[in-house]
Amino acid sequence: MLVLVFSVAVAADNCGGIEERPPTAHLQVLSYNVVYEMKPEDDATQFGILVGGPSRVIPIAKKLRANYENSL
């Protein structure tokens, strides 16, 4: 119980009065393996399940990444 009270007191004191630094991390999350482009169902040249794989989607994802950098 004493450890819990001490840790709460330290957290409330902002780790001993150390100034917080401004956030500096920049995060981009884009996974080519889980992004798919759905093809139109009326495409007569495609048979079976009409889902495009990563090879069709990577150019689209790169274009989106260039146009909307650092926005999620």
C-alpha positions in Angstrom: 0.0 0.0 0.0 2.8 2.4 0.8 4.4 1.8 -2.7 1.1 2.7 -4.3 0.7 5.9 -2.4 4.3 6.9 -3.1 4.0 6.3 -6.9 0.8 8.3 -7.0 2.5 11.2 -5.2 5.5 11.1 -7.7 3.1 11.0 -10.7 1.2 14.0 -9.3 4.5 15.9 -8.8 5.4 15.5 -12.5 8.3 13.2 -11.8 10.0 15.5 -9.3 9.3 18.8 -11.1 11.1 18.0 -14.4 9.8 20.1 -17.2 7.9 18.3 -19.9 9.5 18.5 -23.3 7.3 19.2 -26.4 6.3 16.2 -28.4 8.8 15.4 -31.2 7.6 12.1 -32.6 6.2 11.9 -36.1 4.2 8.8 -36.9 3.1 7.4 -40.2 1.3 4.1 -40.3 0.7 2.5 -43.7 0.7 -1.2 -44.3 0.8 -2.4 -47.9 -0.1 -5.9 -46.9 -3.6 -5.1 -45.6 -4.7 -2.5 -48.1 -6.8 -3.8 -51.0 -8.5 -2.2 -53.9 -11.9 -3.6 -54.8 -12.3 -4.0 -58.6 -15.7 -3.4 -60.2 -17.9 -6.4 -60.2 -18.9 -5.8 -63.9 -15.3 -6.2 -65.0 -15.6 -9.0 -67.6 -11.8 -9.6 -67.8 -11.7 -10.7 -64.1 -13.0 -14.1 -62.9 -13.5 -15.3 -59.4 -13.1 -13.0 -56.4 -12.6 -9.5 -57.6 -10.0 -8.1 -55.1 -6.8 -6.4 -56.1 -3.6 -7.4 -54.2 -0.8 -5.2 -52.9 0.9 -5.0 -56.3 -2.2 -3.0 -57.6 -2.5 -0.9 -54.4 1.0 0.2 -53.6 1.0 3.0 -56.3 -2.3 4.2 -54.9 -1.0 4.1 -51.3 2.2 6.0 -52.3 0.1 8.7 -54.0 -2.1 9.0 -50.9 1.0 9.1 -48.7 2.5 11.9 -50.8 -0.7 14.0 -50.8 -1.7 13.5 -47.2 1.6 13.3 -45.4 1.4 12.7 -41.6 -2.4 12.7 -41.5 -4.3 9.8 -40.1 
